[in-house]
């Protein structure tokens, strides 16, 4: 871990993975409150935007595949993150399940863009670590990523809890929430995930470097060491 985290690209990839999972789990956990307290519907209605999102994700994969081949992993990753952030923002004002369904479909398109880049980018950073160490440690490095995945889930729980405490959310299942509590839901369902995505998109654009000639040189060294 000490050697791997000295590599800027691995560290950036790890931060990105953790932040992305934090945003996703926060938005996912928030869906319960959106359906119950804002749309005021039984929870099974959430399957409608869920299906729409699944369809949007599947049909956009060919586009992102071609986009990645043309522009590379880095640009595909930060572009997907940026537009995913944009697609979280409508949660701040939508009021019906049908609006949620439309934006779930649209939001699934950039969601597909960055999620299909998670492992290719991680693989490149593991290759860079392998060049330094002279041997493969992919299993250990993936274990490190899984550890931070768990941290993201904890962070999500802390953020959601703090927002509810600050906005005085009433945990009674039959309660009608105050306008402040409703805004709290919108903030942890949309605004915070959006800010996370925008931040990570910028970090990747600014500091991730495994592309073009640098990536080609790394692959050449891997081949020379018999690690490719």
Secondary structure, DSSP 8 states (H G I E B T S, - for coil): -HHHHTSHHHHHHHHHHHHHHHHHHHHHHHHHHIIIIIS---GGGHHHHHHHHHHHHHHHHHHHHHHHHHHHHHHHHHHHHHHHHHHHGGGGT--SHHHHHHHHHHHHHHHHHHHHHHHHHHHHHHHHHHHHHTS--HHHHHHHHHHHHHHHHHHHHHHHHHHHHHTT----TT----HHHHHHHHIIIIIHHHHHHHHHHHHHHHH---SHHHHHHHHHHHHHTT--
